[in-house]
């Protein structure tokens, strides 16, 4: 979770710069898996965007913490619009140093999460499945005059698939889950002044509360 002195959100339409508080923490969640030949790690961040340089730095730090190549580390984001803006979004003169320090600290937070994950590894089995949810809404709206805008198009196509990968202990209890769905994390809108992981963060918290399994989120093609 960033300091409240760092800029907030990722909206061109917002009227504020700094957040008013924290609705729920932002997480760096790590999954570490291994077989007889390969160890790999996945870090899931409740952020909107990280740059290639930032992703590479996270992969290097996680790889060093686990003793594996950086190429064996995946970094992904939920595309959350209710956290800090991208580090390159210099539209404000407020909070720039705090934002830079926050992004500079991400590799060590991610490496720490990966160490925790590695310390709790256990023999496991993997399963996959899928279902459907139709809460998403197409956002390609046709404005008067025929111009395409970002809005609400209830008759437009969506991708309703909910993909689930679950890793269970040998005894059958869930250890980890990866949930994938295609929907922009923009439920709070540009007027929101609170740091939040938006709906993917609450999805992960719900899965963890119901199953006891650490949950990661895989965002689909939300455009």
DONU-715330 format. One record per atom (N, C-alpha, C, O): residue in three letters; z, x, y. Coordinates in steps of 0.2 Angstrom, whole numbers, plus 5000, padded with zeros to 4 digits. Layout:
DONU-715330
AlaZXY...
end
This chain:
DONU-715330
Unk500050044994Unk500050005000Unk500050045006Unk500450095007Unk499550035011Unk499550085017Unk500150065022Unk500450015021Unk500250115026Unk500750105031Unk500550055036Unk499950045037Unk500950015039Unk500749965044Unk500549985051Unk500349955055Unk500550055051Unk500250085057Unk499450105056Unk499150125061Unk499250095050Unk498550095049Unk498150035050Unk498449985049Unk497450035052Unk497149975053Unk497049935047Unk497149955041Unk496949875048Unk496949825043Unk496249785042Unk495849775047Unk496049775036Unk495549725034Unk494849755035Unk494749805038Unk494349715033Unk493649735033Unk493249685035Unk492749665031Unk493349655041Unk492949605043Unk492749615050Unk493049645055Unk492049605052Unk491849615058Unk492049555063Unk492049565069Unk492249505060Unk492449445064Unk493249445066Unk493449395069Unk493649485063Unk494349485065Unk494449505072Unk494149535075Unk495049475074Unk495249485081Unk495849535082Unk496149545087Unk496149555076Unk496749605076Unk496549675073Unk495949675070Unk496949725075Unk496849785072Unk497349805067Unk497149825061Unk497949805069Unk498549825064Unk498849765060Unk498749705063Unk499049765054Unk499349715050Unk499949695053Unk500349735056Unk500149635051Unk500849605053Unk501349615048Unk501949615049Unk501149625042Unk501649635036Unk501249645030Unk500649655029Unk501649635024Unk501349645017Unk501449585013Unk502049565012Unk500949545011Unk500949485007Unk501149505000Unk501549474997Unk500849564998Unk500949584991Unk500649654991Unk500249674994Unk501049704987Unk500749774987Unk500049784984Unk499849744980Unk499749834987Unk499149854984Unk499349904978Unk499749954979Unk498949904973Unk499049944967Unk498549994965Unk497949984967Unk498750054963Unk498250104959Unk498550094952Unk499050114950Unk498050064948Unk498250054941Unk497850094936Unk497250104937Unk498150134931Unk497750184927Unk497850164920Unk498350134917Unk497250164917Unk497250154909Unk496950224906Unk496450254908Unk497350254901Unk497150314898Unk497050294891Unk497450264887Unk496450314888Unk496250304881Unk496050364878Unk495850414881Unk496150374871Unk495950434867Unk495750414860Unk496050364857Unk495350454857Unk495250454850Unk495250524848Unk495550564851Unk495050534842Unk495150604839Unk494750654843Unk494850714842Unk494250634847Unk493850684851Unk493850684858Unk493750734861Unk493950624861Unk493950614868Unk494550584871Unk494750534868Unk494750604877Unk495250564881Unk494850554888Unk494550594891Unk494950484890Unk494650464896Unk495150424900Unk495650394897Unk495050414906Unk495450374911Unk495050334915Unk494550344917Unk495350274917Unk495050224922Unk495650214927Unk496150194925Unk495450224934Unk495850204939Unk495550144943Unk495050144945Unk495950094944Unk495750034947Unk496150024954Unk496750024954Unk495850024959Unk496150024966Unk496049954970Unk495449924969Unk496549934973Unk496549864976Unk496249874983Unk496549854988Unk495649904984Unk495349924990Unk494649894991Unk494349874986Unk494349904997Unk493649874998Unk493149924996Unk492649904993Unk493249984998Unk492750034997Unk493050104997Unk493550115001Unk492850144992Unk493050224993Unk492350254993Unk491850234990Unk492350314997Unk491750354997Unk491650394991Unk492050404987Unk491050424990Unk490950464984Unk491350524985Unk491650544979Unk491550554991Unk491950614991Unk492650594989Unk493050624986Unk492850534991Unk493550504989Unk493650494982Unk494150514979Unk493150464979Unk493150454972Unk493150514968Unk493450524963Unk492750564970Unk492750634967Unk493450664967Unk493650694962Unk493750654973Unk494450694974Unk494950654969Unk495350694966Unk494850594968Unk495350554964Unk495150574957Unk495650584953Unk494550584955Unk494350604948Unk494650674947Unk494850684941Unk494550714951Unk494750784950Unk495550784949Unk495750824945Unk495850744953Unk496650744953Unk496850714946Unk497350744943Unk496550664944Unk496750634938Unk496550674932Unk496950684928Unk495950704933Unk495750754927Unk496250814927Unk496450824921Unk496450834932Unk496950894932Unk497650874929Unk497950914926Unk497850814931Unk498450794929Unk498450774921Unk498950784918Unk497950754918Unk497850744911Unk497550804907Unk497550794901Unk497350854910Unk496950904907Unk496350884904Unk496150904898Unk495950844907Unk495250824905Unk494750834910Unk494950844916Unk494150834909Unk493650844914Unk493650784919Unk493750724917Unk493450794925Unk493350744930Unk492850694928Unk492850634930Unk492350714924Unk491850674922Unk492050614917Unk491750574915Unk492650624914Unk492950584910Unk493450534913Unk493850494910Unk493350524920Unk493850484924Unk493350434928Unk492850454931Unk493550374927Unk493150324931Unk493550294937Unk494150284936Unk493350284943Unk493650254948Unk493350194950Unk492750194951Unk493650134951Unk493350074953Unk493750044958Unk494350054959Unk493549994962Unk493849954967Unk493749884966Unk493249864963Unk494249844968Unk494149774967Unk493749744973Unk493549684972Unk493549774978Unk493249754984Unk493649714988Unk493349664991Unk494249724988Unk494749684992Unk494649685000Unk494749745002Unk494549635003Unk494449635010Unk495149625014Unk495149625020Unk495649625011Unk496349605014Unk496749675014Unk497349665016Unk496449725013Unk496849795013Unk496549835019Unk496349805024Unk496649895019Unk496349945024Unk495649945024Unk495349935019Unk495349955030Unk494549965030Unk494350025027Unk494750075026Unk493750035025Unk493450105023Unk493650155028Unk493750145034Unk493750215025Unk493950275029Unk493450285035Unk493650315040Unk492850275034Unk492250285038Unk492150235044Unk491750245048Unk492550185043Unk492450125048Unk492850145054Unk493450115055Unk492550175059Unk492950205065Unk492850155071Unk492650185076Unk492950095070Unk492750045075Unk493350035080Unk493350005085Unk493950065078Unk494550065083Unk494850135084Unk494750175080Unk495150135090Unk495450195091Unk496250195089Unk496550245089Unk496450145086Unk497150135084Unk497150155076Unk496750135072Unk497750195075Unk497850205068Unk497450255064Unk497450255058Unk497050285067Unk496550335064Unk496850385059Unk496650395054Unk497350415062Unk497750465058Unk498150435052Unk498150475047Unk498450385053Unk498750355048Unk498250335042Unk498450335036Unk497650305044Unk497150285039Unk496950345035Unk496850345029Unk496750405039Unk496550465036Unk497050495031Unk496850515025Unk497750495033Unk498250515029Unk498350475022Unk498450495017Unk498250405023Unk498250365017Unk497650375012Unk497850385006Unk497050385015Unk496550395010Unk496650465007Unk496450485001Unk496950515011Unk497050585008Unk497550585003Unk497550624999Unk498050535003Unk498550534998Unk498350494991Unk498750504986Unk497750464991Unk497550424986Unk497550464979Unk497750444974Unk497250524979Unk497150564973Unk497850574970Unk497850564964Unk498350584974Unk499050604970Unk499350534968Unk499650544962Unk499250484971Unk499550414969Unk499150404962Unk499450384957Unk498450414962Unk498150394956Unk498350444950Unk498350424944Unk498450504952Unk498650554947Unk499250534944Unk499450544938Unk499750514948Unk500450494946Unk500350434941Unk500750434936Unk499950384943Unk499850324939Unk499550344932Unk499750324927Unk499050394932Unk498750414926Unk499350454921Unk499250444915Unk499750494924Unk500250524921Unk500750474917Unk500950484911Unk500950424921Unk501350374918Unk500950334912Unk501250324907Unk500350324913Unk499950294907Unk499950344901Unk500050314896Unk499750404902Unk499750454897Unk500450454893Unk500450464887Unk500950454897Unk501650454894Unk501850394889Unk502250404886Unk501450344890Unk501650284886Unk501050264881Unk501050214879Unk500650314880Unk500050304875Unk500350284868Unk500850314866Unk500050244864Unk500250224858Unk499650204853Unk499050184856Unk499650204847Unk499150184842Unk498950114844Unk499350074845Unk498350104844Unk498050034847Unk497450014844Unk497050054840Unk497249944845Unk496649924842Unk496349884848Unk496749864853Unk495649874848Unk495349844854Unk494949784852Unk494649784847Unk494949734857Unk494549674856Unk494249654862Unk494549664868Unk493749614862Unk493349584868Unk493249514867Unk493149494861Unk493149484872Unk492949414872Unk492749384879Unk492749424884Unk492549324880Unk492349304886Unk492449224886Unk492449194881Unk492449204892Unk492549134894Unk492149114900Unk491749154902Unk492349054903Unk492049034910Unk492549014915Unk493048984913Unk492449024921Unk492748994927Unk492248984932Unk491849024934Unk492348924935Unk491848904940Unk492148894947Unk491948854951Unk492648934948Unk492948934955Unk492548974960Unk492648954966Unk492049014958Unk491649054963Unk491149004966Unk490948954964Unk490949024972Unk490448984976Unk489949034979Unk490149084982Unk489349014978Unk488749054981Unk488849054989Unk488949004992Unk488749114992Unk488849124999Unk488149125003Unk488249145009Unk487649115000Unk486949125003Unk486849055006Unk486449015003Unk487049045012Unk486948975015Unk486348975020Unk486249025024Unk485948925020Unk485348925025Unk485548885031Unk485748825031Unk485548915037Unk485748895043Unk485248845046Unk484648855044Unk485348805051Unk484848765054Unk484348815057Unk484448865060Unk483648795055Unk483148845057Unk482848885052Unk482348915052Unk483248885046Unk483048915040Unk483248985039Unk483149025034Unk483649015044Unk483949085043Unk484449085038Unk484949045037Unk484449135033Unk484949145028Unk485549175031Unk485549235035Unk486149155030Unk486849175033Unk487349175027Unk487249145022Unk487849215029Unk488449215024Unk488849155025Unk489149145031Unk488949115020Unk489249045021Unk489449015015Unk489749055010Unk489348955014Unk489548915008Unk488948875006Unk488648835009Unk488748894999Unk488148854996Unk488348834990Unk488248864985Unk488648774990Unk488948744983Unk488448734978Unk488648724972Unk487848724980Unk487248714975Unk486948774972Unk486448774968Unk487148834975Unk486848894973Unk487148924967Unk487648904964Unk486748974964Unk486949004957Unk487649044958Unk487749074963Unk488049044953Unk488549094952Unk488549124945Unk488149104941Unk488949174944Unk489049204937Unk489749184935Unk490249204937Unk489749134930Unk490449104929Unk490749144923Unk491349124922Unk490449194920Unk490749224915Unk491449264917Unk491449304922Unk491949254913Unk492549294913Unk492549334907Unk492549314901Unk492549404908Unk492549454903Unk493249484902Unk493549494907Unk493449484895Unk494049514894Unk494049564889Unk493749554883Unk494349624890Unk494449674885Unk495149684884Unk495549694889Unk495449684878Unk496149684877Unk496349744872Unk495949754867Unk496849784874Unk497049834869Unk497749814867Unk498249804871Unk497849804860Unk498449784857Unk498749844853Unk498449884851Unk499449844853Unk499749894849Unk499649874841Unk499349814840Unk499749914837Unk499649904830Unk500049844828Unk499849814823Unk500649834831Unk501049774829Unk500749704832Unk500949654830Unk500249714836Unk499849654839Unk500049634846Unk499749594848Unk500549664849Unk500749644855Unk500249674860Unk500049734859Unk500049644866Unk499649664870Unk499849724874Unk500449724877Unk499449784875Unk499649834879Unk499349834886Unk499649854891Unk498649824886Unk498249824892Unk497749774891Unk497449754886Unk497449754897Unk496949704897Unk496449724903Unk496749744909Unk495849714902Unk495349724908Unk495049654909Unk494749634904Unk495049624915Unk494749564916Unk494149574921Unk494249604926Unk493549544920Unk493049544924Unk492749484926Unk492749434922Unk492649474933Unk492349414936Unk492049434942Unk492149484945Unk491549384944Unk491149404950Unk491249354955Unk491049294955Unk491649374960Unk491849334966Unk492149384971Unk492649424970Unk491949374977Unk492149414983Unk492949404984Unk493149344984Unk493349454985Unk494049444987Unk494149434994Unk494349474998Unk493849374996Unk493949355003Unk494249295004Unk494149255009Unk494749275000Unk495049205000Unk495449195007Unk495549145009Unk495749255009Unk496149255015Unk495849245022Unk496049225027Unk495149275022Unk494749265028Unk494949315034Unk495449355033Unk494549315039Unk494649365044Unk495249355049Unk495449395052Unk495549295048Unk496149285052Unk496749305049Unk497249305052Unk496749325043Unk497349345039Unk497549415042Unk497149455044Unk498249415044Unk498549475047Unk498949515042Unk499349555044Unk498949495035Unk499449525030Unk499049565025Unk498549555023Unk499349625024Unk499049665018Unk499149635012Unk499649605010Unk498649625008Unk498649585002Unk498149614997Unk497549634999Unk498249604990Unk497649624986Unk497249564985Unk496749574980Unk497249514988Unk496849454988Unk496849424980Unk497349444977Unk496449384979Unk496449354972Unk496449394966Unk496749384961Unk496049454966Unk496149494960Unk496849524959Unk497049534953Unk497149544964Unk497849564963Unk498349514960Unk498749524956Unk498249454962Unk498649394960Unk498449384953Unk498849364948Unk497749384951Unk497549374944Unk497849434940Unk498149414934Unk497849494942Unk498249544938Unk498949534937Unk499249544931Unk499249514942Unk499949494941Unk500149434937Unk500649434933Unk499649384937Unk499749334932Unk499649354925Unk500049334921Unk499149394924Unk499049414917Unk499649454914Unk499849444909Unk499849494919Unk500449544917Unk501049494915Unk501449514911Unk501149444920Unk501749404919Unk501649364912Unk502149354909Unk501149344910Unk501049294905Unk500949334898Unk501149314893Unk500649394898Unk500549434892Unk500949494891Unk501049524886Unk501249524897Unk501549584896Unk501149644896Unk501349704896Unk500449634896Unk499949694896Unk499849714903Unk499649674908Unk499749774904Unk499549804911Unk498849784912Unk498449784907Unk498649754918Unk497949724919Unk497549764924Unk497849784929Unk496949784922Unk496449804927Unk495949754928Unk495849714924Unk495549764934Unk495049714936Unk494449744937Unk494349794940Unk493849714934Unk493249744935Unk492749694939Unk492649634936Unk492649704945Unk492249664949Unk491549664947Unk491249714946Unk491249604947Unk490549594946Unk490149604952Unk490349624957Unk489449584952Unk489049594957Unk489149534962Unk488749484961Unk489549544967Unk489749494971Unk489249474977Unk489449424981Unk488749504978Unk488249494983Unk487949424982Unk487549404986
end
